[in-house]
Amino acid sequence: MLYKNLKVPLAALLQDFHFENSDTFKRTVLHWVAEQETGMFLDSSAAAGKWQFLAAAGVHRQLQCSAGNAFAQLRQWYDKQPGWLFGALAYDLKNEVEHLQSAHFDGIQFPDLYFFQPEIVLGLREGQVEVYSLLLAPETVISEMRPPQSPKHQNTKTLQPTPHSAFLSARMPRAEYLSTVARIREHIIEGDLYEMNLCQEFYATPIQIDPLAVYERLSALAQAPAGAWFRLADKYLLCASPERFIQKRSDKLISQPIKGTRRRSADPPEDESIKQELYHSIKDRAENVMIVDLVRNDLARHCLPGSVQVEELFGIYTFNTVHQMISTVSGRLRPDTHPIDALRDAFPMGSMTGAPKVMAMQLIERYERSRRGLYSGAVGYIDPAGDFDFNVVIRSIQYNAGQQYLSVSAGGAIVYDSEAEQEYEECLLKTKVMREALGMA
């Protein structure tokens, strides 16, 4: 089936369909997606991507599978009917990329791989709204949308979340986390690896939340450039990620790993000082450059010889809640490379594993206490031209409404110079915006 499409300037759409402003229209689209049993809303708050936002609703066809031959199934499914595809890759797909296994508890139970071809795609880029629809006339899609029932000029950033009597429990007690960091440092001293991303889960159960309200609050607080709403029946991902995993535009691959995090300060001179301290941190630079080398190796598997380059090293980017050290690595794809193969062979991302990657993932399984699920996986889209863009699922809330189980994970890179107390504090810093969105002190 072919999509019917419509392109119209945003200003004209607002006038013709009587949306109050662009923020109202964007929020209307989000609420429309949230009503679907399956839907995805990809938000580039800083307009850093190809799309300022991209929404997918309804399921024309879908693919759901467990690790084993999931990427091969995805490639076959893609080849059968290329087009708009939206999907999610869970961390445990590592088990088919390498000879690994997972045996920990999984409270959320997202599938390892899920993709769907939506009935309707709607996005905004370069001041134009684009609608692609398999069933309805694109104009009908827009005309049937209704703005959310909320006070005029409502600012989601200032909305007070509903306080929850539940609180987040640590799957790994603090003392165990500190001793685990010590054991990982021993592995580094013994030469097993250079760096490992150790993550821990904070959870609440039983708990009931309004996923959409929490996501709006989270998105407004973080204003992240790679945010995402994803609903699959009673499972939800509420994501405020600042990190791009991998993007393909024509023959160019881009990855932007993050290593290095600092808090923000309300005092401008102190905030600038914190930012400069991050930029000059020897430890954070060492973490970052190790992962940059790993990403260069991942991209080189399918890129033209000599084309892989580091476009930016140790870039410091400031977001609403944190400062981050981000590097940018790119390469030119070989003409015979299938887009799914390029995606597969960069997964999982080095920033959430470590170096060397396989040993890091083996030790992650040994020392962590729960499955990551979509956390440190990726969500994104593939367009009809074969271009794609996937984020790194961090700064996120996973929620299984049926099981009333909520999960928030955070982690950081452990290197020889790591101090366990500081690493633990960094985990708490990274969960702060999610706790605020949930109304949990």
C-alpha positions in Angstrom: 0.0 0.0 0.0 1.2 3.5 -0.8 1.0 6.5 1.6 -1.1 9.5 0.6 0.9 12.5 1.6 0.4 16.1 2.4 2.9 18.9 2.9 1.7 22.2 4.3 3.5 25.2 6.0 2.9 25.1 9.7 1.6 28.7 9.7 -1.1 27.8 7.1 -2.0 24.7 9.0 -2.5 26.6 12.3 -4.7 29.1 10.5 -6.8 26.6 8.5 -7.4 24.1 11.3 -7.6 26.7 14.1 -4.8 25.5 16.3 -3.8 28.2 18.8 -0.1 28.0 18.2 2.7 25.5 17.3 3.0 24.3 20.9 -0.7 23.5 21.0 -0.5 21.6 17.7 2.6 19.6 18.9 0.8 18.7 22.1 -2.3 17.8 20.2 -0.3 15.4 18.1 1.3 13.8 21.2 -2.1 13.3 22.8 -3.4 11.8 19.6 -0.5 9.3 19.5 -0.9 8.5 23.2 -4.5 7.3 22.6 -3.3 4.6 20.3 -2.7 1.1 21.5 0.6 1.3 19.6 2.2 4.6 18.9 5.5 6.5 19.0 6.3 10.2 19.3 9.9 11.2 18.6 10.8 14.7 19.9 13.8 16.8 19.0 13.2 19.7 21.5 16.3 21.5 20.3 15.5 20.8 16.6 18.8 19.0 16.4 17.6 16.3 14.1 16.1 16.0 10.7 12.7 16.3 12.2 11.5 18.6 15.0 9.1 15.9 15.9 7.8 12.8 14.2 4.7 10.8 15.2 3.5 7.4 14.2 0.1 5.9 15.0 -1.9 2.8 14.1 -0.4 -0.5 13.0 -0.5 -1.6 9.4 1.9 -4.5 10.0 4.3 -5.3 12.8 7.3 -7.5 13.8 8.0 -8.7 17.3 10.7 -11.1 18.1 13.2 -12.3 20.7 17.0 -12.2 20.5 18.3 -15.1 18.4 17.8 -14.0 14.7 15.8 -10.8 15.3 18.0 -8.6 13.1 17.8 -11.1 10.3 14.0 -11.2 10.6 14.0 -7.4 10.6 16.1 -7.2 7.4 13.8 -9.7 5.7 10.7 -7.9 6.9 12.2 -4.5 5.7 13.0 -5.9 2.3 9.5 -7.3 1.8 7.9 -3.9 2.1 10.2 -0.9 2.7 8.6 2.3 3.9 8.0 4.1 7.2 9.1 1.9 10.1 9.2 2.8 13.7 10.7 0.6 16.4 12.6 -0.3 19.5 15.7 -2.3 20.2 16.2 -3.7 23.7 19.6 -4.1 25.2 19.3 -7.9 25.3 19.7 -8.1 21.5 23.4 -8.2 22.5 22.8 -11.9 22.9 22.5 -12.5 19.2 25.1 -9.9 18.2 27.6 -11.7 20.4 27.6 -15.1 22.2 26.1 -13.8 25.4 23.1 -14.5 27.6 20.7 -12.8 30.1 19.3 -14.4 33.2 18.2 -11.5 35.4 14.7 -10.4 36.4 12.7 -8.3 33.9 9.9 -6.3 35.4 8.8 -4.5 32.3 8.9 -7.2 29.6 9.3 -5.2 26.4 10.1 -7.5 23.5 13.7 -7.6 22.4 12.8 -6.2 19.0 9.6 -4.5 18.0 8.9 -2.6 14.7 5.7 -1.5 13.1 4.7 0.2 9.9 2.2 2.8 11.0 -1.0 3.7 9.3 -0.3 7.4 9.8 3.0 9.3 10.1 3.0 13.0 10.9 6.0 15.2 11.4 7.3 18.7 11.4 10.6 19.8 9.7 11.8 23.1 8.2 8.5 24.8 9.0 6.4 22.3 7.1 4.0 19.7 8.5 4.1 16.4 6.6 1.4 13.8 6.8 1.6 10.3 5.4 -1.5 8.2 5.6 -2.4 4.7 4.4 -6.2 4.9 5.0 -7.5 8.4 5.5 -7.0 11.6 3.5 -4.1 13.4 5.2 -6.4 16.5 5.7 -8.9 14.3 7.5 -6.2 13.1 9.9 -5.5 16.7 11.0 -9.1 17.9 11.0 -10.1 15.1 13.4 -7.5 16.0 16.0 -8.7 17.8 19.0 -6.5 19.9 21.3 -6.1 18.5 24.8 -8.6 19.6 27.4 -6.4 21.8 29.6 -6.4 25.4 30.7 -5.4 28.0 28.1 -1.7 28.7 27.8 -1.0 25.8 30.1 2.8 25.3 30.6 3.6 21.7 31.2 7.0 22.7 32.8 5.2 24.4 35.7 2.6 21.6 36.2 2.9 20.0 39.6 3.0 16.2 39.3 0.7 14.1 41.4 2.8 13.1 44.5 3.2 9.3 44.8 3.2 7.6 48.2 5.4 4.9 46.5 9.1 5.5 46.3 11.9 4.1 44.2 13.7 1.1 45.7 17.2 0.2 44.7 17.6 -3.2 43.1 21.2 -3.1 44.0 21.7 -1.7 47.6 24.1 1.1 47.9 26.8 -0.9 49.8 26.7 -3.6 47.1 27.0 -0.9 44.4 30.1 0.4 46.1 31.7 -3.0 46.5 30.9 -3.8 42.8 32.7 -0.7 41.7 35.7 -2.0 43.6 35.5 -5.4 41.9 35.3 -3.8 38.5 38.4 -1.8 39.3 40.2 -5.1 40.1 39.2 -6.3 36.6 40.7 -3.2 35.1 43.9 -3.6 37.1 44.1 -7.3 36.0 43.8 -6.2 32.3 40.4 -7.6 31.6 39.0 -4.3 30.3 39.6 -0.6 30.4 36.1 0.7 31.0 32.7 -0.7 31.9 29.3 0.9 32.2 27.7 -0.3 35.4 24.0 0.4 35.6 21.5 -0.1 38.4 17.7 -0.2 38.5 15.4 1.8 40.9 11.9 0.5 40.9 8.4 0.9 42.4 5.6 -1.7 42.6 2.7 -1.7 42.9 2.2 1.7 41.4 -0.2 3.4 39.1 0.7 6.5 37.1 -0.7 8.6 34.3 2.0 7.9 31.7 1.1 10.8 29.4 1.1 13.3 32.2 4.4 12.1 33.5 5.9 12.1 30.0 4.8 15.7 29.4 6.3 16.8 32.7 9.5 14.9 32.0 9.8 16.3 28.5 9.2 19.9 29.7 11.8 19.6 32.5 14.5 18.0 30.4 13.9 19.5 27.0 16.1 16.7 25.6 17.1 16.5 21.9 16.3 12.8 21.5 13.1 12.4 23.6 10.5 9.7 22.9 7.1 8.5 23.9 6.5 4.8 23.0 3.4 2.8 23.9 3.0 -0.9 23.2 -0.3 -2.0 24.7 0.2 -1.7 28.5 3.9 -1.1 28.3 5.3 2.5 28.1 8.6 4.1 27.5 8.9 7.8 28.7 12.2 9.0 27.4 14.1 12.2 27.8 17.4 11.1 26.2 20.1 13.6 25.2 22.1 11.0 23.2 22.0 9.9 19.6 23.0 6.3 19.0 23.2 6.3 15.3 21.8 8.2 12.3 22.0 7.5 8.6 21.5 10.2 6.1 22.1 9.1 2.5 25.5 7.3 2.7 26.7 9.0 5.9 26.6 7.4 9.4 26.8 9.6 12.5 27.1 8.5 16.2 27.3 10.8 19.1 28.4 9.0 22.3 28.1 10.7 25.7 30.7 10.2 28.4 30.9 12.8 31.1 28.1 14.3 33.2 27.9 17.3 35.6 25.1 18.9 37.5 23.7 22.4 36.6 23.8 25.3 39.0 21.3 28.1 39.2 24.2 30.5 39.8 25.6 31.4 36.4 29.3 31.8 37.4 29.2 28.5 39.3 27.4 26.8 36.4 30.2 28.0 34.0 32.8 26.8 36.4 31.2 23.3 36.5 31.1 23.3 32.8 34.8 24.1 32.5 35.7 21.5 35.1 33.9 18.9 33.0 35.8 20.0 29.8 39.2 19.8 31.5 38.5 16.6 33.5 41.2 14.0 32.7 39.0 11.2 33.9 36.0 12.1 31.7 38.2 12.7 28.7 39.7 9.3 29.2 36.2 7.7 29.4 35.1 9.6 26.3 38.0 8.9 24.1 37.9 5.1 24.9 34.3 5.0 23.7 35.1 7.2 20.7 37.7 4.6 19.6 35.1 1.8 20.1 32.5 3.7 18.0 35.1 4.3 15.3 35.7 0.6 15.2 31.9 -0.2 15.0 31.3 2.3 12.1 34.4 1.1 10.2 32.8 -2.4 9.8 30.6 -1.0 7.1 32.2 2.3 6.1 34.6 3.1 3.3 38.2 2.7 4.3 39.6 6.0 5.5 36.1 7.7 5.8 35.6 7.3 9.5 36.5 10.5 11.3 36.0 12.2 14.7 34.1 15.4 13.8 34.1 16.7 17.3 36.0 15.5 20.4 35.0 16.4 24.0 32.2 18.8 23.0 30.4 20.2 26.0 26.7 20.5 25.7 24.4 22.1 28.2 20.9 20.8 28.8 18.2 21.9 31.2 19.3 19.5 33.9 23.0 18.6 33.2 26.1 19.4 31.3 27.4 16.5 29.0 30.6 15.7 27.2 29.6 14.5 23.7 31.8 13.5 20.8 30.7 13.0 17.2 32.0 10.2 14.9 31.0 9.8 11.3 31.8 7.6 8.3 30.7 7.0 4.7 28.8 3.7 4.1 30.0 1.3 1.5 27.4 1.2 -1.4 26.6 -2.5 -0.8 25.8 -2.0 2.9 22.2 -2.9 3.9 20.9 -0.3 6.4 19.8 -3.0 8.9 23.3 -4.4 8.9 24.8 -1.0 9.7 22.3 -0.7 12.6 23.0 -4.2 13.8 26.7 -4.1 13.9 26.9 -0.9 15.9 24.5 -2.3 18.5 24.6 -2.1 21.5 26.2 1.3 21.8 29.6 1.6 23.3 28.6 4.4 25.6 26.4 1.9 27.5 28.7 -1.1 27.4 32.4 -0.4 27.7 35.8 -1.4 26.2 36.5 -4.0 25.0 32.8 -4.3 24.3 32.3 -8.1 24.6 34.2 -8.4 27.9 32.3 -5.4 29.3 28.9 -7.0 28.4 30.0 -10.2 30.0 30.8 -8.4 33.3 27.7 -6.3 33.1 25.7 -9.5 33.1 27.7 -10.8 36.1 27.4 -7.7 38.3 24.1 -6.0 37.4 20.9 -7.2 39.2 18.1 -6.8 36.6 17.6 -6.8 32.8 17.9 -3.4 31.2 15.0 -3.9 28.8 14.8 -0.8 26.6 17.1 1.1 28.9 20.4 1.4 27.0 18.7 0.1 23.9 17.3 2.4 21.2 14.1 3.7 19.7 13.7 5.5 16.4 12.6 5.3 12.8 13.6 4.2 9.3 12.2 6.2 6.5 11.2 5.1 2.9 14.6 6.2 1.6 16.4 3.9 4.0 17.7 6.7 6.2 17.3 6.2 10.0 17.8 7.9 13.3 17.9 6.1 16.7 18.5 7.4 20.2 20.1 5.9 23.2 17.4 5.1 25.8 18.7 6.8 28.9 17.1 9.3 31.3 13.9 7.3 30.9 11.0 5.7 32.8 9.8 2.2 31.8 6.3 1.3 33.0 4.2 -1.9 32.8 0.7 -0.8 33.6 -0.7 -4.3 33.7 1.9 -5.4 36.3 1.9 -1.9 38.0 5.7 -2.0 37.8 7.8 1.1 37.2 11.6 1.1 36.4 14.1 3.9 36.3 17.8 3.0 35.6 21.0 4.9 35.7 24.6 4.2 35.3 28.1 5.4 34.6 31.4 4.4 33.2 33.8 2.7 35.7 37.5 3.2 34.9 40.6 2.8 37.0 40.3 6.3 38.4 36.7 5.9 39.4 35.7 6.7 43.0 32.7 4.6 44.0 30.9 7.3 46.1 31.1 9.7 43.2 29.8 7.1 40.7 26.9 6.4 43.0 26.1 10.2 43.3 26.2 10.5 39.5 23.6 7.7 39.3 21.3 9.7 41.6 22.0 12.9 39.6 20.9 11.1 36.4 17.6 9.9 38.0 16.7 13.3 39.4 14.7 14.6 36.5 12.7 11.3 36.3 12.0 11.5 40.1 10.8 15.1 39.7 8.5 14.1 36.8 7.0 11.4 39.0 6.6 13.6 42.0 9.0 11.4 44.0 11.4 13.4 46.2 
